[in-house]
Amino acid sequence: MLPVDRTRSRLVNMDADTLLDHCLAKPGAYLDFPFGVDVAVVKVKAPSQQSGKIFAQVATIGGVLSTTLSCDPVTAVLYRQLYPDVVVRGYHCPPVQQPYFNTLPLAGAVPDDEIIELSDIAYDVVLAKLPKYRQRELAEASGTRTK
């Protein structure tokens, strides 16, 4: 997926509540705190699943409010190249998972619309990893259609 249209909003004042609200509006998304109260984690799961899969995290890292978002490796590298030393490999992830996550500050060099786009990509990447029948459950529960 290509980055968002660069002629759109260039605001760089994303806050945690705005990002979390956007993520939680996705079908099957819910808030969890598996790493403690200081790390808000958004997961997605179908109604019949016991637990979900992480697609977004918000935490303060080194004094900076940041997010870690799931991503496909190609798009992850693209954003790291667009924002060198700002968008980095998954901050806390084991090396084998780092190509699949990007960490970036919420307020700074990355415009709000691109952070939202990255959160949408994160959801789509995790959703695509669910079995088709789970994807159908989520679509049915949210009233949308799947292929």
N, C-alpha and C positions, 0 to 999 in steps of 0.2 A: 504494500500500500504506500502511496506517495504522501508526502507531508501536505498539510492543509494549504489552501490558497493563501499566499502570503500578503494579499491585498486586504484581507479581513483584519479584524481587531488585533491590535498589537499590545493590549494591556498585559502587564506583568505583575499583577497583584492578586493572584489566585490565593484563596485561603482554604484551610482544611475543610470547613463546613461546606463550601461550594463544591469542592471536588467529591467529598463523601456523599453529599446529596445527589450529585449527578450519577455516581456509581450505584448508589442504593436504589435509584429509579429503574435500574435494569431488571428484567424478569429473573426471578430466582436469587437476586442479590440480597445479602444480609451482612450485618456488622458482627464482628467477632473480635476477641482480645486474647488469642492464644499465646501471645508473647508478653502479656502483662498490660496494664491499663494505659501505658504510655505509647502503645503501638496499636492504632486502629487498623483492622484488617477487614477488607471486603472480600467475601467469598461468593461463589455462585453454586447453586445446587438445584436439582430437580426436586419436586415435591416428595418423591419416594426415596430419595437418597438420605443416608444417615449423616453424612458430612459433606462439606463443599470444598471447592478448589479456590485457592487464593488468586485474585487478579489485581488487587490494589492494596497498598499499605501506606499509611501516613504516620510519620513519626518525626521527632526532632533528632537530627543527626549532627553532632558537632555544633549544637546551638542554632542550627538552621532547620526550619520546618521543611520537610522533604517528603517525596512520595517515591515508592518503588512500584513499578507497573510491569506486569507480564508483557511479553512482546515476542514476535517471531524474530529469529536471528538477523534476517536481512534488514528489516525495518529498524531493529535495535541499533545496528551498526550505522545505518543512515542517520539516525538522530544523534548518535555520538559524534558523527562527522560534522553534522550541521551545527552542533553546540559542543565543541571540544572543551574538555575540562569542566563542563557544566552537567551534561547528560553523561553518566558513567554506568559501567556494568553494575548489575545488582549489588548494592552495598554490602549486604549481609549474607548473600547467597554463597553456597559452596561453589567452587570453581566449575563444576560440571553444569550448574544451573545458571551461572552468570551470563552466558550468551542469550538467555531467555528472559532477562529482566533488565530494566533500566531504572536508575535512581537519579532524581533531579530535584532541585529546590523548587518550592511552590511559587515563590516570588523571586524574580530575578530575570535571567536572560531568555527564558523560554516563555513565549506569549501564552496567555490563558487559553486561547482557542486551540493551540497545539497540545497543551496539557490535557484538555478535554478530548481531543482527537486521540492522544496516546491512551487515555483511559478507555475509550471506545474500542481501540485496537486490543487492549488488554482483555476486555470482556470477550470480544470475538475470538481471540486466540484460545482462551480457556473454554469457552462454549464449544468450539470446534473439536476440542479434545474429549468432550463427553460423548458417550455412545449415542447413536442416532435416536434410540428410543427415549433417552433422557432429554435430548434436545426437543423431541416432540412433546414430552411432558411439560417442559418449560413453555413451549409455544402455546399449548392448550391452556395451561394455567394463566397465561397472560393474555389470551385471546388473539394471538398472532398465528400466522401460518408458516409452516416450514416447507422445504422442498421435498 
